[in-house]
Amino acid sequence: MPTLPPATKALMLICTALFFLEQLVPFGSLLALWPLGSGLFWPWQVVTYAFLHGSLTHLLFNMLGLWMFGSELERVWGQRRYLMFLLAGVLAAAAAQLLFTQLTRSPAPTVGASGGLYALLLAYGMLFPERTIMLLIPPIPMKARTFVIVFGALELVLGLYGGSGVAHFAHLGGMVGGYLMIRYWRGQAPFGGRRR
């Protein structure tokens, strides 16, 4: 198993430490992403919500995804570009979730790195479309491009018809933010000029 690159390792450690610390000192209400009209929203929450997780399973699956996709992308992009990309995904996911909670008048806060993780998933599929990814449950191998399409479609369907309490539109927002960031770097529409 290759060693974890530094930013991915730090993010995994921070998320894990905050999860266990929050079990002892409940501070999540200050850092979770609350709806705009709740009276509990603060600007920093559009970033801090991504470091919190609602359960051990939630944490484990997000950290697994961060390791699987984030490690490779950090090695390709370098630490600075990787963190910029992840931040774009987290912010876009927060914007999508705030819009969703505003439209549905949902009072529930949002936590989890999943929006940023879905941005990483999309980037992985765009950069390595032919790589094979093995699903855990059920164990089915598929190309990275197919994996991204399947997960994006599932999030859309579950967001429209599910009522599970999962922030499906935040996941989709993260994917959109990641897609736009890659297009920005490439100097593609809706952005002009070639980027480095």
N, C-alpha and C positions, 0 to 999 in steps of 0.2 A: 504494500500500500504506500503510495507516494506521500511525502510529508505535506501537511497543510500549509499553504502560503499564509503570510502573516496577517493580512486583513481578514481573510475568511476565518482563520483561527481566533482572532480577537473578537470578531462578531459572534462566533459560536460560544466563546467563553462569557462574553457580556450577557447574552440572552440567557444562558444557563444560570449564571450567577444571579441575575435579576429575578428569574423564576423562583429560585429557592429562597432568596432574600424576601421576596414578596409573601412567601408563606409565613414568614416570621413578623414582618413589618408591612402591613397592607398600605402600600403607597400607589397602587395601580390606578386609583381614581384620579390622581393628578397627571398621570402619564398616558392613560388610555385616550383614544380619539372619541370624544363625545360629540353628538350632533350640535350644529351651530346654535339652535334655539334652546338648548337644554339649560343654559346658565352655567354649565360646567366646562365649556370649551375654552381652551387656551391655545394660542398660536403654536407653542412648542409641541403640542400633541400630534401635529402632522408628521413628525419624525419619531417621537418617543414611543408611540403606540407600537411601532414595529419591533421594539425590543422586549415587549411583554407577550406572554402566552397564557391562554386560559386553562390549559391542562398539561400534564406531562406528555400525553400522546401528541398534542398539538406541537409542543416544543420539539419532541423527538422527530416527527415527520418534517418539520421545517428545517431542523438542523441537518437531517439527512439530505434534503434537497439542496441546502446551502453547500454542503460538502460535495455532493455529486456534480452540481452545475457551477457553483461559485468558484470552486478551486481551479477548475480548468480555465474559466474565463479570466480569473485574476492572473494566472500564468501567461495567458495570451496578451491581455491588455496592460498588465502592470497594475500596481496598487491604486494609483491616483485615478486612472480612467475607470477602473472597476468600481471604486467607491462612488464616483460621480454617477455612473450608470445605475448602481443600486439605489442611490438617493433619488434619482429621477423616477425609478419604479415605485419607490415608497411614497413619494409626493403625489404621483399620478394616481396611485391606489387610494390615498387619503382623499384627494379631490373627488374621485368617483364615489367613494363611500359617503362623503359629506353631502354630495348631490343626491345620492340614493336615500339617505336618512331624511333629507329635507323634503323630498318628494313623497316619501311614504310616511313621514312623521314618526319614524321609529325613534324611541327614546334610548335604545341600547348603545353602549359604547363599543368600539372596535379595538381589538388587540391582535398582534401577530405579524410576523415577517412575511406572510404569504404573498402580499401584493408585490413586494420586492422580489420574492422568490419566483413569481410568475414572470416577471420581467427577465430574470436570469434564464428561466426555462425558454422563453421566446428567443433570447439572444443565442442560447446554445443551439436551438433548432435552426436559426439563421446561419450561424457560423459553421456548424457541423451537421448539415441536414442528413447525411448518409450514415452517421454513426448509429449503432444499434444500442437501444436502451431496453433494459429488462424491467418490466413492471413487477412489482412485488406481489400484488393480489389482483387478478390472477397472474401467474408468472408467464407473461407473453412478451416475446421480443418484438420490438418495432423500431423503425427508423426514427431518428430524432424529429424530423420534420412532421411525420405522422403523429408522433407523440404530442407535439405542440398543438396540432390541429384538433386532435381528439380531446385534449384537456381544455382547450379554448371553447370548443363546441359544448362540452359537458358543463362548463361554468356558465355559459350563456343559457342553456336549457334549465339548469338547476336554479339560476338566478331568476328566471322568468316564472318557473313553475314550482320551485321548491320553497319550503318554509322552514328550513333547518336551523336558521340562526347563523349560518356561515356567510361571510361577506363575499359572495360570489362576484358582485360588481366591483369590489375592491381588487379582486384577482384580475378581472378583465381590465380594470384601469391600470394596473401594474404592467400588463402586457402591452397596452397602448402606449404607456409612457416609455417602456423599453424600445418599442418599435420606432417611436418618434426620435428617441435619442440616437439610435443607430442611423436613421435617415439624416439627422442633423450632422453627425460625424462624417457621413458620406457626401454631404452637400446636396442631398436629394430633396425634391418637393415634399413638403411645403417650404423647405429651407433652401436658400440659395448660397452659392459660393462653396468652394471645396474646403472641407475641414481636414485637420490633421488627425 
